Amino acid sequence: MGSLRIAHRLEGLPPYVPGRRPERGETRRQARLASNEVPWPPQAAIVDAMKAALDGAHRYPDMQYTELRDAIAAHVGRPAGGVAVANGSTALLRDIVGALADPGSEVVFAEPSFPYYRTAAAANSAVPVAVPLRDHAHDLDAMRGAVTPRTRVVVICNPNNPTGTAYTNAELEEFLARMPEDVAVVLDEAYVEFAEDVNGLDLMDEHPNVIVVRTLSKAHGLAGLRVGYAVGDGDVMSHVSRLGVPFRIDGVAVAGALAALRPEQVAESARRVASIVAERAVLTEALRSRGWDVVESAANFVFLPLGESAASVAAACAAGGVLVRPIGGGIRVTVGSPEDTEHLLNALPALAHHPR
């Protein structure tokens, strides 16, 4: 590195570690249950739209993403002026903090939760304030207690990643009523389609400091395209968009996203979500019947709190051809196809000696 110096705010900041992927050259079938991806490829109409967009790959996309923002606005029932888009909701989380937090101000979030919240704060010279979970869920009272005059952003992952717990709108309403109006409450709803009685958009009229962040990666099955969106106050969303790199979503991804938001494709995605929710119940009951502790989940994954044995259990699963995610003192298991569930359950009996 020579004489170059890394910024102090990044000292000790861990890199983001993704879920494990199959090793290069691996030929045996593996259940890929580490990254909360859906088990099906994109719908044919979405693929066709992306193929057609390739003919225009020599042109830049509309940098304002007007058509995409209009489609998202229609999908969620909010004004297009309050919609920002980016190459994944993670980029939006960083830029929301950048738009609202001055250096030295605070960003409050829970841990264990999505680990990028800490990075989003550090990247913007803000102070990360982590509040431990209580019973695998956000401790809303403690998070409110962590808010100070320096706090600019509070992030709630709902449903929470990696534990899958969720708060209803009624429960969040009580929390929001106690929050200062000049503190943004960011609801990270990456998994909201898999939950019941959760919809942060319905809280925005009463609480204009609420910002909802969502993605097309999970329920819409487009993780590889990297398309996310945020909905909030129009002026705030305008400043969030200014922080993004120019042309941050490529034209092929835009075409795929637009196709995914058509009514027919939205309906098919909803059917796929329903099948995942049903399989989640099957997986949860099967694991519990075998003696495993499983946190009740409102997402497309389940969480097994295993403490110090999490890494060894994950390694044993990998040896059995099942890739899961050790994180937050447990393992997170994506809900996949019935075949994936069977594969996982066949791998688990050999793990019965691990403490739970």
N, C-alpha and C positions, 0 to 999 in steps of 0.2 A: 504493500500500500504506500510505501515511501513516506512522504511528509504529509500526506492527506489525513485529515482528522474527521472521524465520524461525529455527527452531532451528538451532544450530550444527552438529548432527550431520547435517543435510541439505544443508549447503553443498557445492556441487560434485557432488551426487548426480545422475546423469543420469536422465531419465525413461525408463520402459520404452517401447521403440519396437516396435510390432507389425509383422508382415509386411505388405507392401504389398497394398492392395485395389484392385479396378478403380475407375477414376475415375468420379465421378457423371456420368451421361449417356453413358458408354461403351457402344456398341452392338455392336462386333465381339466375336467369341468370344475369350475369353482363358483360358489355362491358369493356374489359380490354384494355384501351387506354392510359395507363400511362407510358409504358416502351419501346415504339417503336418496339414492337415485331410484326412479321408477323402473320396473323390470321390462317395460316394453319400449320399442323404438318409436320415434315420432309418427304421428298419423300420416297416412299417405298424402293427404291434401297439403299438409305442412311441408313435406319433403318436395312435392311438386312445385310449390311456391318458391322454395329455396333454389331448386334447380333452375327455374325460369329467371330468377334474379341474377344468376351467374353471368348472363349475357350482358349485364350492366356493370360488371365488376371493374371496368376501366373508369367508372365515374364515382365520385364521392357521393355518399348519401346526403339527404337534407340534414344539415347540421342542427336544425331546430327540432327535427323529428316530429314535425307537425302531424302527419298522418298517424304515426304510432301513438303520440300523446292523445290525439282525438279518440283513437280506438280504445285506449286504456280508460280514458274519461268516460266513454260510453259504457264500458264493461263494469266500472265501479260506481257509476252514477254521481260523479263529481265533475266540477268544471275543469276543462283542459288546462286553463291557466294555473291550476294548482297541482299539475303533474310534472314531475321531473323523471327522466329516464337515464339509464347508464348501462355500462357493460357489467351487469350483475348488481344485486342489491348491496353487496359489500362496498363497492365504490361509492354508492350513495350514502352509506353510513359514514364513511370518511369525510365526504364533502358536506354532509349536514353538520357534522362537528366543526368543519372548517368555516362554514358560513355563520355559525352561531357562537363559537368559543374563541375568546381571545387567549393569547399565551398566558398561562398561569391560572386560567379558570378551570372549573372542575367538570368532569363527566362521570356520572354515577351509573353503575351497572351491577349486575349480579355475577357471582362465580360459584360453581362452574356454569358457564353459559357459552354463547358463541365467542370464541377467544379473540376475534378481530376487534371487539369493542375497545380493548386496551390499546391495540395498534392504532385505531382511529383517533384516540385521544392523543397518544404520543406523537403521531405524525403531524398533528396540528399544534404541538407545544402546549397541550392542555394536560391537566393532572387527572390520571385515572383513579377513580375511587370505587373499589370493588367491595360489594356487600355479600357475605356468604348466604347461600340458600338455606332455607329452613324446611325440613321434610321434603327435600328435593325440589322445592318451589321457591320462587322469588319471595323474600321476606319484605312485603310492601311497607310494613311499619318501620322496619330498620332502614329501608331505602329512603323513606320520607325523612327519617331522622338524620340521614347522611347529607341531606341537602343543606347547603350553607349559602350565604350571600354571594359566594364565588361560583356556585353551581349554575351552569348554563344548559346542560343537557342531562336528562335521565333516560336510559335505555331499558326497555322491558322486552325481553324475548318471549313472545306469546303465540303459540306454545314454546316452551323453553327447549333449547338445544344445548345439552344432550339428554335431559331427563324426561322431556315430553309432557311436563305438567303445564296446565293452562288456567288462566283466570277468565271468568265470564265478564261480559260488559258491565254487569251490575257490580261486580267486585272492583273492577277498574274505576268505575264511576266514583266509588267512595274514596279511592286513592287520589284521583284527579281533583276531587273537591278540596283536598288538603294541600294541593301543590300551588306554589307561587305562579302567577300567570305569566311571568317573564322567564320561566324555565320551560324549555321544550321537553315534552315527553314523547320519545320516539318508540313506537310500537313496532318491533321487528316481527312481522307476521309471515315469515317465509313458509310456515306450515299451516296457515290458517284454514286452508280448504279441508284439512283432515279433522278439524275440531268442530264442536257444536257450541252454539251460544257465544262465539267469539267473532267480533267484527269491529275493529277499531274505527272504521270509517263512520260508524253510527255515533261515535263520541265526538266527532270533530265540530259539529255545529255548536254544541254546548261548551266545548273546550277547544278554542282555536289554537292553543299551544300544542295540540296533538299532531304528530306527523306519523303517518303509516307507511311502512316500507314493506314491499312485497317483491316476489320474483316469479318468473316463468320457469324456473329450474325444476321445481318439485311437482306440484299438481299437474302442470302443463307438460312435464316431461321433456324440457328443453335445456337441461343443465349444460350441455356442451355449447349452446349458443351464447350464453352470458347476457341475459336481458333482465333487468330489474327496474322497478319504478317506485317512486315515492309520491305520496299525496299529502298536501298540507297547504298552508297559507301561500297565496300566489306570490307575494313578494319574497318570502323565504325560498320558495322553490326556484324563483328566478335567480337568486344568488347562488343556490346550490348548483344550478345548471352552469353558471359562469365558471365554477371551479373545475368542471370536468374538462378533460383533454378534448380538443376538437375531433369531431367524427368518431366519438367513442364507441358507437355500436356500428358494426359493419353492415353493408346493404343486404347481404344474404341473411344475416340474423334478423334484421328488420322485417324482411319478407316472411320469414318463418314466424315471427311474433305476430304479425298482422294476420296471418292465416290461422294461428292458434286462437286468436280472439274472435274469430267468426262464430256465430251461434252454434252451428253444427259441430265444430271442433270443441267448443266449450262444453257442449252437452256430452260429447264422448269423453272428454277429460273428467267430467263429473262422474260418469259411469265407472271410469277406471279408479277414481278416488274412492268410490263406494266399495269397490272390490278390495282395495287395500285396507280400508277400515274394517271390512268383514274379516280379512285375513289377519289383521292385527289382533282381533278378538280370539281367533283360533290359536295364533302363536302365543299370546299371553296365557291363555288357559293351559295350553300344552306345556309351557315352561313351568308354570306354577304347579301343575300336577306332578312334575318331576322334581319338585322341591326347590326350584329357583325363585328367588325374590325378584319380582318384576314391578317397577313403578307404573302406576296407571298412566297411560299415554293418550294424548290428543293429537299426535303427529303420525308420520309414516315410519316410525321407529319405536323400539322399546328400549328401556334402560334397565340393566341389571347391576345394582350396587354391589360391588365385590371387594372394595377396599384394596389392600395391597396385592391381592391375587389377580387383579384385573389384567395386568400385562401377561401373566402366565396363562390365564384362560384364553385371552385373545390369541396368543401364540399357539396354543393347543388347537384352537378352532382353525387357524390357518393351516396347521399340519393336517387337519381333517378336510381341507378343501373349502373352508368357510371363512371369508374375510369379514371381520367385525372391527369396531373402533374402540380401543381402550381410551377412555377419557373421563375426567372428573371423578375418579375413584370407582369406576365401573366399566362396563362395556355397553356400547350402544349398537343395537342390531337393527338394521333396516328391515322393514316389512317388505318382502318381495313376493314372488309367486308361491303357490302351494308347493311347487317342487323345491323352491329355496327353503321353505319352512321344513320340509321333510329332510332335506340335506343337513340343515342345522340340527334338528332333533336327533338325527343319526350320529352326528359328531359329539353331541353332549354327554351321552352315557359314560364315556371314558373320562369325563371331567368331574364326575360325581365326588371325587375325593377332595376337590378344592373347597375351602371354607367359604361360607356365604354369609 
